[in-house]
Amino acid sequence: MRTAGRVVVAVVVSIAATATAACGSRAKAPPPAPTVPTDAASVTTGGALLTDAQLATFIAEHRQDAWYSLYLSTRKAGWAHIEMRPTSAGEPGAYLVQALAHLETNDDGHLSVMELSDVAYYAGAPPFGLVEKRQVETSDAGRTERAYRARPDHVELVITTDGQAAPPRKLPATAETVVSQALSMAAPATLRPGQRTSYATFDDDAEADQRTDVTVAAVADEVIAGVKVPVVTMELLEDGDSVPMRIRIADGVALAIALGPGLRLDLADRAVAQSAIEAVSMMDTSVPIDRKLGDLSQRDEVTLIVGAAGDLALPTGPTQLAERLPDGRQRVTVRRGPGAEVTAAERTRGLAPTAAFDADAPTIAARAQQIVAGATTDRERIERIVMWVYTNLGKDLSTELASASQVLSHGRGDCTEHTLLVVALARAAGVPARDVGGLMYEDTTGRFYWHAWAQVALDGRWVAVDGAWGQPVADVGHLTFDIDGRGNASSAMGTITIAAAR
């Protein structure tokens, strides 16, 4: 199951880390922000909104230690913790921001606990740039550490899996600064609904900078704990996403952080945040359909009526046409066959090794060459890879592994691990590939389950394949929400409805 595992935890860390842009402290107040234009359509940059003096004060004085209850739909599935403070002796940089997410899942009676920690360190002098980022992912299956160190002309990545460090790898340079964490220094009195700003953050999934657009959605007085205080609501939209993160801030503290109705963090005392957790299961997050569709393996297309709270936008193209209906739902036709054209940029990214899809790992490269030896076309190479993964990888819903080489070593996993391995092996064999997330139909239960699969480039088009189900061409029961790590599947959890088109 995709969403109740690594992806949700990674999204929560992203929410927690990005949300610190709107999180402040109850400690000494910083100097007031410069007055902003009253024109609601005005656009500023983060650097223009906050002065170097304010950022220096932020780094020297700002501290935060906040705990949050983590909700998937209506179920409390874990907690998150955000810490912000000046660095201590022995730590890099001058200021750190740490986000920790904890999620519990229960499938087939097996309780799994997964945690992902993300720590960013920033310089103490202008432009207050990112110095280093460390990410640690732990689960029942192992431990993976990633260290990103900013150099003048690149970012150096070192991955350590179960104690074994891989050779350093060069990534594009980053323009991320502490501005991404300090926007709360803009006093409510200076903010106006509609005011916008943007900044760059280093995205560990894309392994490059991504733009985040911030909009002041509302500024209003509210009574909280018997006291009237100004509450600022900000919306943060990351590049490639369709649903913004929504954050409510009072007295410099984030009261609630939400990615749609499906994923939410609520401020709480530590004891409350860490108590009464209900482990989520695949059945908890699955979506029923009004009537069974039958065997879809031989169907060329299927049309569904999909509803979801919020303004969720489903990917649309040759193999999935999504049309908005007057009632807000979407009429989605899923077709079997080749999809959108592969652009030059997509081809380059689809061949590049990453921390998760480590196609350059010696074990992955060697296995790929063994699998495709003698194949004369990319289509034959992909069919061999998909069927090899399907046949040789054990099926284990409780597995949470962080990289393709780790999956190959352990020899087991759920759909996420199957996809990690298919994508990495395809890239190692010279065929562009990327991961896809969404819902897949299962006729025995008549339900759609969260699932991960892949797309590969064949004859200049993206073609869906599914290693977990042994499908060299995925059937039309695959409803796509996210492509290549971009999208908002988690935002709609618990609100999705699916009906067969009449």
C-alpha distance (Angstrom), angle and dihedral (degrees) to the residues before:
residue distance angle dihedral
M1 . . .
R2 3.79 . .
T3 3.79 108.1 .
A4 3.80 101.0 43.4
G5 3.79 90.8 56.5
R6 3.77 137.9 41.6
V7 3.80 96.8 -17.1
V8 3.81 95.2 57.3
V9 3.80 91.5 46.9
A10 3.80 91.4 48.5
V11 3.81 90.7 48.4
V12 3.81 90.7 49.3
V13 3.80 91.0 51.6
S14 3.78 88.9 48.9
I15 3.80 89.6 50.1
A16 3.79 92.5 46.7
A17 3.79 94.8 45.5
T18 3.79 95.2 43.6
A19 3.78 92.0 42.1
T20 3.77 90.4 63.7
A21 3.77 84.1 75.8
A22 3.77 84.2 76.0
C23 3.81 99.0 32.5
G24 3.76 121.4 98.7
S25 3.76 138.4 171.5
R26 3.77 137.0 -105.7
A27 3.77 88.4 -133.7
K28 3.81 125.6 98.6
A29 3.80 110.2 -27.8
P30 3.81 116.7 -114.9
P31 3.79 122.6 -125.5
P32 3.82 112.6 -74.6
A33 3.77 116.6 -88.6
P34 3.79 119.3 -111.8
T35 3.78 115.3 -88.6
V36 3.78 112.1 -91.6
P37 3.82 125.5 -143.5
T38 3.80 114.4 -87.6
D39 3.80 91.4 -135.9
A40 3.80 103.9 108.8
A41 3.79 90.8 -148.9
S42 3.79 93.9 55.7
V43 3.79 117.5 123.3
T44 3.79 124.9 -150.8
T45 3.76 134.7 173.7
G46 3.77 123.0 -120.9
G47 3.77 89.7 -113.0
A48 3.82 91.7 55.0
L49 3.79 92.7 47.6
L50 3.82 94.2 55.1
T51 3.78 126.7 38.7
D52 3.80 125.5 -137.6
A53 3.80 88.2 -111.2
Q54 3.80 91.7 56.6
L55 3.80 91.6 47.9
A56 3.81 90.8 50.0
T57 3.81 89.2 52.0
F58 3.79 90.4 47.8
I59 3.81 91.7 53.6
A60 3.79 93.7 45.6
E61 3.80 99.4 45.0
H62 3.80 114.1 15.1
R63 3.81 117.8 107.7
Q64 3.78 131.7 168.3
D65 3.80 136.0 175.3
A66 3.81 108.7 176.2
W67 3.80 131.8 165.6
Y68 3.80 127.2 -158.4
S69 3.79 137.4 -168.6
L70 3.81 110.5 -127.4
Y71 3.79 117.4 -138.5
L72 3.80 128.3 -169.8
S73 3.77 103.2 -164.1
T74 3.83 102.7 -47.0
R75 3.80 96.5 -24.9
K76 3.80 123.5 95.9
A77 3.80 100.7 -133.9
G78 3.80 103.3 166.5
W79 3.78 145.7 -42.1
A80 3.78 142.7 -94.0
H81 3.79 132.8 -146.8
I82 3.82 128.5 -158.6
E83 3.79 122.1 -165.7
M84 3.81 125.4 -178.9
R85 3.82 125.2 177.6
P86 3.80 146.2 126.8
T87 3.79 111.1 -76.1
S88 3.80 122.9 -98.3
A89 3.80 129.1 -132.9
G90 3.80 110.9 -62.9
E91 3.80 94.9 23.1
P92 3.82 120.1 110.8
G93 3.79 122.1 -111.3
A94 3.79 127.2 4.0
Y95 3.81 103.3 -83.9
L96 3.80 136.4 32.1
V97 3.78 136.8 -161.2
Q98 3.79 117.6 -166.1
A99 3.80 127.5 -172.1
L100 3.80 121.7 -173.4
A101 3.81 124.4 -173.5
H102 3.81 125.8 -168.4
L103 3.81 122.4 -168.0
E104 3.80 131.4 177.9
T105 3.82 123.8 -157.2
N106 3.79 132.0 -177.8
D107 3.79 119.1 -162.1
D108 3.78 125.2 161.6
G109 3.81 88.3 -4.3
H110 3.81 93.2 -58.9
L111 3.80 115.9 125.9
S112 3.80 112.8 -148.1
V113 3.78 127.0 -173.0
M114 3.77 120.8 -160.3
E115 3.79 129.0 -176.2
L116 3.77 131.8 -176.3
S117 3.80 122.8 -170.2
D118 3.79 123.0 -166.1
V119 3.83 120.8 -173.4
A120 3.82 123.6 -178.3
Y121 3.81 123.2 -168.7
Y122 3.83 122.8 -159.3
A123 3.80 134.9 -163.2
G124 3.80 120.2 -107.8
A125 3.82 97.2 -135.1
P126 3.82 131.9 61.3
P127 2.96 128.6 -40.7
F128 3.85 83.4 26.4
G129 3.79 91.3 -146.2
L130 3.79 130.1 -175.0
V131 3.81 109.7 -84.5
E132 3.78 102.0 179.7
K133 3.78 141.3 -11.9
R134 3.80 124.6 -157.5
Q135 3.77 125.4 -168.7
V136 3.80 125.5 -174.0
E137 3.81 121.9 -172.6
T138 3.81 119.2 -170.7
S139 3.79 130.4 179.1
D140 3.78 139.9 144.7
A141 3.80 87.7 -77.8
G142 3.79 100.3 55.6
R143 3.80 148.8 -71.6
T144 3.79 129.0 -75.7
E145 3.80 124.4 -173.3
R146 3.80 125.0 -168.0
A147 3.78 122.8 -169.4
Y148 3.82 118.2 -167.6
R149 3.82 112.8 -169.8
A150 3.80 118.8 -170.6
R151 3.82 114.8 -133.0
P152 3.83 126.2 -178.3
D153 3.81 93.2 -97.5
H154 3.82 104.8 18.1
V155 3.79 147.4 8.8
E156 3.80 116.3 -107.4
L157 3.80 116.2 -143.6
V158 3.79 124.3 -161.2
I159 3.82 118.2 -178.2
T160 3.79 121.4 -162.2
T161 3.81 116.3 -168.9
D162 3.80 118.8 -171.4
G163 3.80 89.2 -22.0
Q164 3.82 96.7 -47.4
A165 3.82 115.4 114.8
A166 3.80 120.7 -148.6
P167 3.82 121.5 -144.9
P168 3.83 114.1 -82.8
R169 3.79 116.6 -91.6
K170 3.84 128.6 -154.9
L171 3.81 120.0 -125.8
P172 3.82 130.2 179.5
A173 3.80 116.9 -74.3
T174 3.81 117.7 -96.3
A175 3.79 131.8 -129.7
E176 3.82 94.7 -165.5
T177 3.81 115.2 134.9
V178 3.79 136.5 176.7
V179 3.83 87.1 -94.2
S180 3.81 85.8 87.0
Q181 3.81 88.1 64.0
A182 3.80 101.1 38.1
L183 3.81 107.9 56.5
S184 3.82 90.0 111.1
M185 3.79 86.9 75.9
A186 3.79 87.9 79.6
A187 3.80 102.2 98.0
P188 3.85 116.6 -125.6
A189 3.81 89.9 -121.3
T190 3.82 90.0 64.1
L191 3.81 96.3 47.6
R192 3.79 126.7 94.0
P193 3.82 128.6 -169.6
G194 3.78 108.8 -100.2
Q195 3.79 95.6 29.9
R196 3.79 109.9 137.2
T197 3.78 139.0 -164.7
S198 3.80 136.8 166.0
Y199 3.78 138.9 -156.1
A200 3.80 141.2 177.4
T201 3.79 124.5 -107.4
F202 3.78 127.8 -177.3
D203 3.80 107.0 -113.4
D204 3.80 113.1 -151.9
D205 3.80 92.0 -158.9
A206 3.80 94.6 52.7
E207 3.83 89.9 33.5
A208 3.80 87.7 -140.3
D209 3.79 139.7 73.7
Q210 3.79 118.1 -67.4
R211 3.80 126.5 -165.7
T212 3.80 120.5 -121.2
D213 3.81 118.5 -163.1
V214 3.81 116.6 -153.2
T215 3.80 123.4 -159.7
V216 3.80 127.1 -174.9
A217 3.81 100.0 -130.9
A218 3.81 99.6 179.3
V219 3.80 144.0 -7.2
A220 3.81 115.7 -165.2
D221 3.80 141.9 143.1
E222 3.80 115.8 -106.0
V223 3.79 133.7 177.1
I224 3.81 110.4 -117.0
A225 3.81 120.6 175.2
G226 3.80 88.5 -12.0
V227 3.80 94.6 -53.9
K228 3.80 126.8 105.9
V229 3.80 109.7 -128.9
P230 3.82 134.5 164.9
V231 3.81 111.4 -102.7
V232 3.80 119.7 -158.3
T233 3.80 120.2 -159.6
M234 3.80 115.7 -159.4
E235 3.79 129.6 -174.5
L236 3.81 119.3 -151.3
L237 3.80 119.5 -166.0
E238 3.78 119.1 -171.5
D239 3.79 119.8 -149.5
G240 3.81 110.1 -85.9
D241 3.81 96.2 18.0
S242 3.80 125.1 112.1
V243 3.81 100.7 -161.7
P244 3.81 119.1 60.5
M245 3.77 125.2 -136.0
R246 3.80 108.6 -114.9
I247 3.81 120.8 -149.5
R248 3.81 129.1 -175.1
I249 3.81 114.8 -157.3
A250 3.80 129.8 -170.5
D251 3.78 125.4 175.7
G252 3.79 89.2 -6.6
V253 3.82 94.7 -56.1
A254 3.82 126.8 110.1
L255 3.80 106.6 -121.4
A256 3.79 95.2 -175.4
I257 3.79 136.2 2.3
A258 3.80 118.6 -163.9
L259 3.79 137.5 178.6
G260 3.76 98.3 -163.5
P261 3.81 118.6 -54.5
G262 3.78 92.9 -57.5
L263 3.80 102.4 67.0
R264 3.80 123.9 35.5
L265 3.80 141.1 163.7
D266 3.82 118.8 -157.6
L267 3.80 122.6 -166.7
A268 3.82 111.2 -112.1
D269 3.77 143.4 154.5
R270 3.80 112.2 -85.2
A271 3.81 93.7 -109.2
V272 3.79 91.7 50.3
A273 3.81 93.5 45.6
Q274 3.81 92.4 52.5
S275 3.81 97.2 44.1
A276 3.82 135.8 80.3
I277 3.82 94.3 22.7
E278 3.80 116.1 172.9
A279 3.80 112.8 -154.6
V280 3.80 110.3 -130.9
S281 3.79 122.4 -132.8
M282 3.77 135.3 -162.4
M283 3.79 90.7 -102.2
D284 3.81 91.5 52.6
T285 3.80 91.6 61.8
S286 3.79 101.1 33.9
V287 3.81 121.4 111.1
P288 3.84 123.1 -133.6
I289 3.79 123.0 -142.7
D290 3.79 123.5 -139.6
R291 3.82 92.7 -118.5
K292 3.79 134.4 6.9
L293 3.79 118.0 -93.8
G294 3.81 98.3 -153.5
D295 3.80 125.6 -139.1
L296 3.81 108.1 -15.8
S297 3.80 97.4 -176.4
Q298 3.82 92.9 97.6
R299 3.81 98.5 34.7
D300 3.81 119.2 108.4
E301 3.80 94.1 -155.6
V302 3.78 144.6 -1.7
T303 3.81 129.7 -163.3
L304 3.80 122.0 -145.4
I305 3.79 136.2 -179.4
V306 3.82 106.8 -134.3
G307 3.78 125.2 -169.1
A308 3.80 129.8 -175.5
A309 3.78 137.1 164.5
G310 3.78 114.8 -101.9
D311 3.75 128.8 16.7
L312 3.80 97.5 -53.8
A313 3.81 111.5 172.3
L314 3.79 116.4 -154.7
P315 3.82 118.6 -151.0
T316 3.79 111.3 -98.6
G317 3.80 131.3 -161.3
P318 3.82 143.4 108.8
T319 3.82 94.8 -41.6
Q320 3.81 98.3 35.4
L321 3.78 119.4 33.7
A322 3.82 113.1 -172.7
E323 3.82 119.0 -169.9
R324 3.80 123.5 -178.0
L325 3.82 113.8 -126.2
P326 3.83 125.6 -148.3
D327 3.83 91.2 -105.5
G328 3.82 91.6 56.7
R329 3.78 96.5 -104.1
Q330 3.80 122.2 116.0
R331 3.79 129.0 -121.6
V332 3.81 103.8 -141.4
T333 3.79 123.6 -169.9
V334 3.81 114.3 -168.1
R335 3.81 115.4 -161.5
R336 3.77 131.5 -168.7
G337 3.79 118.2 -123.5
P338 3.80 142.1 43.2
G339 3.80 117.0 -7.8
A340 3.78 136.6 -166.3
E341 3.79 122.8 -13.4
V342 3.80 115.7 -92.2
T343 3.79 109.6 -116.7
A344 3.79 122.9 -145.8
A345 3.81 90.7 -109.4
E346 3.81 92.0 48.9
R347 3.79 90.8 49.5
T348 3.80 91.6 52.3
R349 3.80 92.8 48.0
G350 3.81 90.8 42.8
L351 3.81 90.9 60.2
A352 3.81 99.1 42.1
P353 3.80 120.6 104.1
T354 3.81 115.2 -124.0
A355 3.78 136.0 -177.5
A356 3.80 90.7 -91.4
F357 3.80 99.6 32.0
D358 3.82 95.6 43.4
A359 3.79 96.6 177.3
D360 3.80 89.9 161.7
A361 3.81 93.6 62.1
P362 3.82 108.5 116.5
T363 3.81 92.7 -126.5
I364 3.81 92.4 51.5
A365 3.81 93.7 45.8
A366 3.80 92.3 48.6
R367 3.80 94.0 47.2
A368 3.81 92.1 47.6
Q369 3.79 92.6 52.8
Q370 3.80 90.5 47.8
I371 3.82 92.5 51.1
V372 3.81 97.2 47.1
A373 3.81 98.1 37.9
G374 3.81 108.7 136.1
A375 3.82 95.0 11.6
T376 3.80 112.0 134.3
T377 3.84 102.4 -166.2
D378 3.79 136.3 42.4
R379 3.80 89.6 -120.6
E380 3.80 90.6 57.9
R381 3.81 91.0 45.6
I382 3.79 91.8 53.0
E383 3.80 93.9 46.0
R384 3.81 89.5 52.9
I385 3.82 92.3 47.8
V386 3.81 94.6 47.9
M387 3.80 93.5 48.1
W388 3.82 93.1 43.4
V389 3.81 90.7 54.2
Y390 3.79 91.9 44.9
T391 3.81 92.7 49.5
N392 3.79 100.2 40.2
L393 3.80 105.4 36.2
G394 3.79 115.4 84.7
K395 3.80 116.0 -127.5
D396 3.82 109.6 -117.9
L397 3.81 122.3 157.2
S398 3.81 93.3 -167.2
T399 3.80 95.4 60.6
E400 3.81 119.9 111.6
L401 3.82 110.2 177.9
A402 3.79 124.1 168.3
S403 3.82 105.4 -149.4
A404 3.78 140.9 28.6
S405 3.81 92.9 -116.5
Q406 3.80 89.2 53.7
V407 3.81 89.5 51.0
L408 3.80 91.0 50.3
S409 3.80 90.4 50.1
H410 3.81 95.0 48.6
G411 3.81 94.3 40.0
R412 3.79 96.4 -147.9
G413 3.78 143.4 77.2
D414 3.77 149.1 121.7
C415 3.79 127.1 -90.5
T416 3.80 92.1 -65.0
E417 3.80 92.2 56.9
H418 3.81 91.9 44.9
T419 3.81 88.6 53.5
L420 3.80 93.5 46.9
L421 3.78 89.6 55.0
V422 3.83 97.2 42.7
V423 3.81 92.3 50.9
A424 3.81 94.8 45.7
L425 3.82 94.0 46.1
A426 3.81 90.9 47.8
R427 3.80 91.6 51.1
A428 3.79 90.8 46.8
A429 3.82 88.0 52.6
G430 3.81 91.0 52.2
V431 3.81 98.3 -103.8
P432 3.84 116.6 123.6
A433 3.80 111.9 -120.8
R434 3.81 139.4 170.3
D435 3.79 138.4 -176.9
V436 3.80 125.7 -103.9
G437 3.79 130.0 -164.1
G438 3.77 132.7 -163.9
L439 3.78 141.8 92.0
M440 3.81 129.2 -39.8
Y441 3.79 125.6 -160.2
E442 3.82 121.9 -123.8
D443 3.81 113.7 -170.2
T444 3.82 98.2 -160.0
T445 3.80 91.1 69.2
G446 3.79 97.8 21.8
R447 3.79 91.2 -127.8
F448 3.80 139.6 119.3
Y449 3.81 115.6 -126.2
W450 3.81 129.2 -161.3
H451 3.75 106.6 -99.4
A452 3.81 145.2 168.6
W453 3.79 127.6 -140.7
A454 3.81 137.7 151.0
Q455 3.77 143.4 -108.8
V456 3.80 121.2 -144.9
A457 3.79 131.3 -167.9
L458 3.81 111.6 -112.2
D459 3.80 121.7 167.1
G460 3.80 90.1 -13.9
R461 3.82 95.4 -54.1
W462 3.78 134.5 98.9
V463 3.81 112.0 -111.5
A464 3.82 123.2 -171.0
V465 3.82 117.4 -127.0
D466 3.81 130.4 176.9
G467 3.80 120.4 -150.9
A468 3.81 94.2 179.4
W469 3.82 91.2 60.3
G470 3.80 99.4 31.6
Q471 3.82 95.2 -114.1
P472 3.85 115.5 148.0
V473 3.82 83.8 -172.9
A474 3.81 111.1 30.9
D475 3.80 116.7 -126.6
V476 3.80 123.7 -116.2
G477 3.80 92.2 -98.6
H478 3.82 89.0 85.7
L479 3.82 110.5 101.8
T480 3.82 109.2 -167.8
F481 3.81 122.4 -140.4
D482 3.83 104.7 154.2
I483 3.81 131.5 31.0
D484 3.78 124.8 -166.0
G485 3.79 92.6 -11.7
R486 3.82 94.7 -52.8
G487 3.77 123.3 113.5
N488 3.78 140.0 58.1
A489 3.79 110.4 -96.0
S490 3.80 92.3 141.2
S491 3.80 92.2 54.1
A492 3.80 92.0 67.6
M493 3.80 99.8 46.0
G494 3.77 113.0 134.2
T495 3.81 94.1 14.7
I496 3.82 102.6 69.0
T497 3.80 120.8 113.2
I498 3.80 125.0 -174.8
A499 3.78 128.7 -167.4
A500 3.78 131.8 173.0
A501 3.80 112.4 -109.2
R502 3.79 112.6 -109.4
